[in-house]
Amino acid sequence: MQALLQYVLIPLMTIYLIILLVYEIKIILIWSLHAKIEAKCKKGSIYAIK
């Protein structure tokens, strides 16, 4: 059981956590980009993002 935990589960958990972290960073970047675009658009503009 110790070998399974040490050589399989811990590396898998590490990879899983890295993937989650990258996904969260991607979401934050998309939201911040969206907020910047919205701030640049004037109210009533046909290009405004709703």
C-alpha positions as CSV (number, residue, x, y, z in Angstrom):
1,M,0.0,0.0,0.0
2,Q,2.9,2.4,0.8
3,A,4.4,1.8,-2.7
4,L,1.0,2.5,-4.3
5,L,0.6,5.7,-2.4
6,Q,4.2,6.8,-3.0
7,Y,4.7,6.0,-6.6
8,V,1.2,6.2,-8.1
9,L,-1.3,8.3,-6.1
10,I,0.9,11.2,-5.1
11,P,2.2,11.8,-8.7
12,L,-1.3,11.5,-10.0
13,M,-2.6,14.0,-7.4
14,T,0.2,16.4,-8.3
15,I,-0.6,16.3,-12.0
16,Y,-4.3,16.7,-11.2
17,L,-3.6,19.8,-9.0
18,I,-1.4,21.3,-11.7
19,I,-4.2,20.9,-14.3
20,L,-6.7,22.5,-11.9
21,L,-4.3,25.4,-11.3
22,V,-3.8,26.0,-15.0
23,Y,-7.5,25.9,-15.6
24,E,-8.2,28.5,-12.8
25,I,-5.5,30.8,-14.2
26,K,-7.1,30.5,-17.6
27,I,-10.5,31.5,-16.2
28,I,-9.1,34.5,-14.3
29,L,-7.3,35.7,-17.5
30,I,-10.4,35.4,-19.6
31,W,-12.5,37.3,-17.0
32,S,-9.9,40.1,-16.7
33,L,-9.6,40.4,-20.5
34,H,-13.4,40.6,-20.7
35,A,-13.5,43.3,-18.0
36,K,-10.9,45.4,-19.9
37,I,-12.8,45.1,-23.2
38,E,-16.0,46.1,-21.5
39,A,-14.3,49.1,-19.9
40,K,-13.1,50.3,-23.3
41,C,-16.5,50.1,-24.9
42,K,-18.7,53.1,-24.6
43,K,-22.2,52.8,-23.2
44,G,-24.6,52.4,-26.1
45,S,-22.0,51.3,-28.6
46,I,-23.0,48.6,-31.0
47,Y,-19.8,46.8,-30.1
48,A,-20.5,46.7,-26.4
49,I,-20.3,43.3,-24.8
50,K,-23.3,42.4,-22.8
